[in-house]
Amino acid sequence: MMHEWWRGARRDIDGDRGPWPDTTSYIVAAARFQKLCITKGLGSDSPYLCSRHESRAEIEQLLDMCIAAAPHLAPFDPELIAPTIAHPDLSVSNIIVDAHDLMEKWKIIN
């Protein structure tokens, strides 16, 4: 997930931050989250912003198109959508697991 969803004024947005069951759900959540941010006027002060406030309706229309296209963007092959952990600083110290929950699952498997 994008860390920007949790920082600054975006941390107060009541949006879907996951976890998501599939890629389609993630794409839809990302587009809806951005629409919420636009509605709240967030992101308009970014130095990377290339659009103007007058472009808001067009941007929202593009996000709606993204939401509509989302089911067609994600792969359906189970081999391509297997759960994967990706993190720019992945180490044992960054993975937190409830030991009790882990032991209960281990009992079920064995």
Secondary structure, DSSP 8 states (H G I E B T S, - for coil): --GGGGSGGGGG--------SSHHHHHHHHHHHHHHHHHTTTTTT-TT--S-GGGHHHHHHHHHHHHHHHHHHS---TTTS------TT--GGG----HHHHHHHHHHH-
